[in-house]
Amino acid sequence: MISIDADGQNVLFINRRLKVSPARAYRAFTDPLILKKWWGPRGYTAQDVQVDLRTGGGFRIILKRPEGKSFAIVGTYREIIPAEKLVFTFRYENVPNDAEGESVVTVIFEECEGGTELRLQQVQQREIPAGKERGWLQSFERLAETIEVSDTAT
């Protein structure tokens, strides 16, 4: 769901229940080998994933689109509470006329019956395109497919 908050910021909210522990869900967001398996909408491939998991550290993910073009997503970690919460900036690297600019993403990993309630909030000044929500939803489908399997798969 996309809305505008009291400060005029554009906000995207997505919830997803996962059949894994919060620790396992968190690891899928912070381990480059696991991130590479699920990050991006269907048809996209994570070619390279770099993570410096510390407050002030960053990440860089190079995604390849279905038609073959690649682009990078970069961000800086603002808050890290293992197995509970991640807060990071999110922007496209070297995209001319980037219509979205930088956003701040908060991911909450909350234990619930049967697994984890994953709550994502993405906040930015500029309008959030509808494709952004679709991209996260497809990414979370891929996340579930990746981590809701035996321990040997991740």
N, C-alpha and C positions, 0 to 999 in steps of 0.2 A: 504494500500500500504506500502510495506517495502522498504527502501532505505538506502544508506549510505551517511552521511553528509560530509561536507568539513573537519571535524576533524577526520573522520574515524569511527564515532559512527554509530551504527545501529539504524535506526529510523522507527517506525511504525506510520502511520497516518491513522486515521479513522474519518470520518464525518458522522453525523446522524442528520436528522431533526426530531424534536419532536413537537407534537401538544399541547404543554404546555408552560407556561411562564418559563423564565430562573430561577426564584425563585423556582418554583416547580421542575424543572430538578435538580437544585443544591441540593435541599432538599433530593432528591432521592439518591444522592451520600453521604449525610452526616447524615441522620437519620438511625440508626441501624435497626429499624423496617421495613423501606422501603428497605434498602439495602438487608436485608435477603430474601425479596421476589424475587429479580431479579438477584443478583450477581452470576455469573458463567454461563458457557455454558449450553445448554439444557441437561437435565438429571442429572445435578449436583444440590445439595441442600446445601444452606448455613445453617449450623447447629448452629453456634454462630457468632455474629457480635459485636465487641466492637469498639467504636469510642471515642477518646479524641480529639475533634475538636478545636484545637488551634495550632498555629505555634509551632513546636517542640513536639506536641502531636502525638499520633499514632493511628493506627487501627490494628485490627487483625480479620481475617475472616477465620473460619474453614469451609471448603467445603468437602462434601461427594461425591465421584465419583459414577457413576451408578453401578459399581461392588461392592461398599461398603467401599472402602478405603477412609480415611479422610486425609486431609492435611491442613496446614494453610498458608495464605498469610498475610504478615505483612508490615507495612510501617510507615513512619514518615511524617507528614504534614510540608512542607517547606514554602508554601504561601497559604493564604486563603483570597479571596475577595468574600464575600457572593454574590451569584447569578451571579457571573462573572467568577471566576477562582479558580481552585484548583491545587496545585502542591504538589506531594507526591512521596516518594520512594516506591518501590514495589519489594518484594522478597518473595521467598518461604522459610518458616521456617523449619529448621531441615531436609533439603533434602540433603542426601549424594550425592556428586558429582554433585551439582547443576550446570547444563550446562549454565544457563542464568545469574546467579549472580543478583546483584541489578540493578534496572533500575529507571529512573525518569519519572513519568507520569504527563503530564500537560493536564488539561481538561478546555476548554473554553466554557462558556455558553453565546452565543450571540443571542440577540433578533432578530428575523426575522419575515417576514410576516407569520402569522398563528402559531407562536410559537418560538422555539429555535433551533438554529444551534449549535449542540454539536460537538466540535472538540477535538479529543484526539490525543496526541502525546506521544509516549513512546520511550525513548532513553536509550540505553545500550551499553556497550563496546562489549559484546559478541553477536554472531549471534542470531537473533530473529527467532525462529522456526515458520514455516507456521501455525502451530496449534494455536499460540498465536493470530494471526489475526482472525482466525475462532472463537476462544473463545470470543474475544471482540465483534465480530459481533453478535454472538448468545446472549451474555449478553445484548447487546443494543436492540436486538429484545425483549428480556424479559423485559428490562427496559420500552420500549414503551408500551408493553402489560400491565405493572403494573401501569404506571402513566397516560396513555392516556385514563383514565376512569373517572367516577364521583369522586368528592372530597371525598366521603365517603369511597372509596377504599384505600386511602393512608393516 
